[in-house]
Amino acid sequence: MGDIHRTQFFNTSQEGKLEAGEILAKVYAALTEKGYNPISQMVGYIMSGDPTYITSHQSARSLITKLERDEILEELVQVYIESKLKG
């Protein structure tokens, strides 16, 4: 066992971590490749939390479950609003 009087450090480096937008783009591409309607499938996942809406192709299911559903909604709303403000 270690010395309980020593401070423990955890590495919280974001290096190698995909951003929400990147994950959504990869999931969208995987759903499209498999012939699914990506918007419908992603909405189904967001509404229900059921990961079977997302294909396991290209590890899309594993990727999307790394995000909380509220993180996905935040990303979508942010991108939507920003696009409307610009144009």
Buried (B, 14 or more C-beta within 10 A) or exposed (E): EEEEEEEEEEEEEEEEEBEBEEBBEBBBBBBEEBEBEBEEBBEBBBEEEEEEBBBEBBEBBEBBBEBEBEEBEEBBEEEEEEEEEEE
